[in-house]
Amino acid sequence: MISVQVRMHGNLRRLLPQGVGSMRIELDDGTCIGELVTRLHADHEVGVAAIGKQAVALSMVLEDGVAVDFYPHLEGG
């Protein structure tokens, strides 16, 4: 098992309990970011995933203790 910090930005906060901005989640070893997105029911919501201000692929395997930031799709008008 690994533990990761999930930080949701913008309207993605509504996907975490009580609209909190971040929480720690326990995951199986070998879990990739895309699997975490699915677990959070955010498949069509996340525009960018980042670790340490660096955008990362959803296929990246998570490591214990990492913090993942999720940002919504940008909208313009």
trRosetta pair geometry for C-beta under 8 A, 3 or more apart (Angstrom, degrees):
i j d omega theta_ij theta_ji phi_ij phi_ji
1 26 5.5 -2 -176 -173 119 103
1 27 7.0 146 -157 76 68 34
1 28 6.5 -56 -105 -109 59 37
1 29 6.8 -87 -64 -37 14 78
2 26 7.3 157 82 -154 39 55
2 27 5.4 -25 64 66 89 86
2 28 7.6 19 19 116 86 13
2 29 5.9 110 -24 -90 103 58
2 31 7.1 -142 46 30 119 110
2 62 6.3 173 100 113 149 103
2 63 6.8 -151 -148 170 148 26
2 64 3.9 -130 -139 -87 96 75
2 65 7.6 -93 -169 -9 95 54
3 24 5.7 10 -179 -180 104 110
3 25 7.2 163 -152 81 59 36
3 26 5.5 -29 -97 -97 75 65
3 27 7.7 154 -95 19 25 75
3 64 6.1 46 37 -152 64 80
3 65 6.6 43 76 -70 84 46
4 24 7.1 166 85 -152 32 63
4 25 5.8 -21 63 61 82 86
4 27 6.2 0 9 9 111 123
4 36 7.3 -48 70 -113 149 148
4 62 5.4 -44 -71 180 145 138
4 64 7.5 -123 -65 -135 71 31
4 65 7.4 -17 -101 45 53 8
4 66 5.4 -15 -127 68 97 77
4 67 7.1 157 -175 -98 75 29
4 68 5.9 20 166 -1 126 108
5 22 6.1 15 177 -180 93 118
5 23 7.6 -177 -150 98 60 23
5 24 5.5 -37 -97 -96 64 71
5 25 8.0 143 -108 16 17 74
5 66 7.3 -137 32 110 80 40
5 67 4.0 -21 70 -111 115 81
5 68 7.0 166 84 22 59 62
6 16 7.4 171 104 -91 118 125
6 22 6.2 173 89 -150 52 68
6 23 5.8 -11 57 61 97 68
6 24 7.5 156 13 -105 77 20
6 25 5.5 27 -12 -1 121 119
6 36 7.2 -169 -96 173 123 127
6 40 7.2 175 -168 -83 156 139
6 67 7.9 -168 -68 -156 18 61
6 68 5.7 -16 -112 66 61 96
6 70 7.0 2 -169 -4 89 114
7 21 6.3 9 -152 149 76 84
7 22 4.2 -18 -101 -97 70 110
7 67 6.3 30 -10 177 114 101
7 68 7.0 -178 27 89 76 46
7 69 4.7 -27 74 -106 109 69
7 70 7.1 171 85 20 54 70
8 12 3.9 -139 -170 111 105 103
8 13 4.8 159 103 -82 118 51
8 15 6.2 -177 -121 53 158 102
8 16 5.6 -165 9 -19 142 120
8 21 6.1 -148 60 -161 76 47
8 22 6.9 -179 16 -81 68 53
8 70 5.4 -19 -112 63 62 105
9 12 6.0 40 58 39 44 118
9 13 7.5 -7 -152 -45 5 89
9 21 7.7 41 -88 -155 44 95
9 69 6.4 34 -24 -176 116 97
9 70 6.6 -168 19 88 82 53
9 71 4.9 -13 59 -105 128 67
9 72 6.9 -131 91 -3 82 79
10 13 7.2 -170 89 -8 29 91
10 71 6.7 69 11 -154 119 64
10 72 4.6 -94 83 10 138 119
11 14 6.0 -15 176 3 67 113
11 45 8.0 -123 99 -163 95 111
11 72 5.5 33 49 -56 89 157
12 15 5.6 -38 -177 16 64 118
12 42 6.5 40 -143 -131 104 134
12 45 5.9 131 -107 147 90 121
12 46 6.9 61 -110 -89 138 71
12 70 5.5 -143 158 108 165 109
12 71 7.3 -151 -6 -141 142 16
12 72 5.3 -169 -40 -59 100 93
13 16 6.0 -56 -164 31 51 105
13 19 5.0 52 139 -166 102 70
13 20 6.9 -149 -162 86 96 24
13 21 5.5 -36 -114 -98 117 55
14 19 5.7 -9 -100 -106 47 87
15 40 5.5 62 150 167 129 99
15 41 6.3 -166 -148 72 110 90
15 42 5.4 24 -139 -74 168 107
15 45 6.8 152 -54 96 143 167
16 19 6.6 104 73 -128 84 12
16 20 5.0 -87 116 58 128 79
16 21 7.5 -173 49 -68 150 2
16 22 7.6 -100 -114 -97 173 8
16 23 5.7 161 -156 1 129 123
16 40 7.7 -27 -74 -147 69 109
17 20 6.4 10 76 11 68 108
17 23 7.2 60 34 -56 97 160
20 23 5.8 84 93 -50 133 102
25 36 7.3 126 91 -142 148 107
25 39 7.8 134 177 113 149 138
27 31 4.1 -78 160 21 127 158
27 35 7.9 120 -156 105 129 115
27 36 6.6 -46 -96 -90 149 99
27 39 7.8 -155 -108 4 106 169
27 62 6.5 45 75 73 149 141
28 31 5.3 118 65 -47 72 105
30 61 6.0 -47 -149 -145 42 122
31 35 5.0 -122 -162 80 84 133
31 36 6.2 91 151 -53 118 89
31 61 7.1 124 77 -151 33 70
31 62 5.4 -18 85 34 86 114
32 35 5.1 100 57 5 70 101
32 36 7.4 -131 103 -3 41 88
32 58 6.7 77 142 151 108 59
32 59 5.5 -33 -169 -162 145 33
32 60 6.1 139 -153 76 87 34
32 61 5.2 -58 -92 -90 73 52
32 62 6.8 159 -128 -13 22 81
33 36 5.5 -54 -153 35 38 114
33 37 6.4 44 149 -24 68 101
33 49 5.1 118 175 154 143 167
33 56 6.5 138 -31 105 161 113
33 57 7.3 153 43 107 131 47
33 58 4.8 -126 89 -145 103 48
33 59 7.3 -20 41 21 94 13
33 60 5.2 32 -8 59 116 87
33 62 6.3 124 -66 -57 66 97
33 68 6.5 172 -122 -140 104 146
34 37 5.5 -47 -149 31 35 116
34 38 6.6 36 152 -17 64 102
34 58 3.6 76 -67 159 93 107
34 59 6.2 10 -11 -74 124 43
35 38 5.6 -51 -151 35 35 113
35 39 6.4 39 149 -22 65 104
36 39 5.5 -52 -147 35 34 114
36 40 6.4 27 154 -13 65 108
36 62 6.8 71 -38 -38 136 144
36 68 7.0 73 108 74 160 165
37 40 5.9 -64 -151 42 29 107
37 42 5.0 -100 -165 76 75 97
37 43 6.0 110 135 -89 104 48
37 46 5.3 -93 -132 13 122 148
37 49 7.3 -95 -65 -70 118 131
37 58 6.4 -40 0 -139 141 116
37 70 7.3 145 -103 -116 90 136
38 41 7.5 31 -180 -77 36 31
38 42 7.8 -112 -73 47 17 64
38 43 5.7 38 -100 -72 65 100
40 70 7.8 -155 86 -19 165 171
42 45 4.1 -83 -159 54 77 118
42 46 5.0 68 140 -31 114 100
42 70 6.8 31 140 173 160 154
43 46 7.7 -59 -145 21 10 96
45 72 6.2 -57 171 -120 76 85
45 73 7.6 -132 -175 -7 34 94
46 49 6.2 26 170 -58 132 87
46 70 4.9 -67 -122 -163 112 110
46 71 7.2 87 -156 63 70 42
46 72 7.1 -93 -117 -106 32 40
46 73 7.9 99 131 -42 16 74
47 71 5.5 -60 61 102 98 82
47 72 5.4 54 -2 148 111 28
47 73 3.7 149 -76 -83 119 47
47 74 6.3 135 -174 -12 169 64
48 55 5.4 -67 -163 -122 109 108
48 70 7.5 160 86 -155 53 45
48 71 4.4 -2 57 54 97 111
49 55 7.0 100 74 -155 50 64
49 56 5.5 -65 104 63 96 85
49 57 7.9 -9 63 112 117 8
49 58 6.2 115 14 -86 141 68
49 60 7.9 -160 105 38 132 120
49 68 6.1 -16 -167 -173 100 106
49 69 7.2 148 -161 80 48 54
49 70 5.7 -17 -105 -102 71 71
49 71 7.8 -163 -75 21 27 76
50 53 6.2 6 169 -131 129 12
50 54 6.0 153 -157 71 85 34
50 55 5.2 -50 -94 -92 87 45
50 56 6.3 136 -120 5 31 86
50 68 7.4 143 72 -162 42 57
50 69 4.5 -22 64 63 95 104
50 70 7.9 180 22 -77 73 28
50 71 7.0 32 -1 -9 113 110
51 54 5.9 -28 69 61 66 90
51 56 5.3 23 9 -21 100 140
51 60 7.8 -120 -7 116 134 156
51 66 5.9 -21 -137 -178 125 119
51 67 7.0 139 -138 79 74 57
51 68 5.9 -37 -83 -104 85 63
51 69 7.4 172 -81 17 33 81
52 67 7.7 106 -54 65 65 94
56 60 4.7 -36 164 -2 118 155
57 60 5.1 128 68 -31 77 91
62 66 5.9 -145 -163 50 84 132
62 68 7.0 -56 -114 -51 117 132
63 66 5.0 92 65 -29 80 121
